[in-house]
Amino acid sequence: MFQPSTAGAAVSPIPAADKTNDPPFEAVRHMVFGSVGAVQATIARLHHLNYAEPNDWSKPIATGQPNEVVVVLIKRVRVL
């Protein structure tokens, strides 16, 4: 059976992160309605601005309105 060695340098436990100073995060939902082309252009623009990755958005969902879909992004944002 394996026996850990006690010889050598003493091992210090890694201190737990102080969670009291971490700013809280909240989930926000972004919903984009429009034609498939307009929605894709909006997703590409937000990606270009480094706000969200294109794969983070839901697949387009038909709204029942002619030529209209909706996509959803849930993003965690820091609340200061």
Secondary structure, 3 states (H helix, E strand, C coil): CCCCCCCCCCCCCCCCCCHHHCCCEEEEEEEEEECHHHHHHHHHHHHHCCCCCHHHCCCCEECCCCCCEEEEEEEEEECC
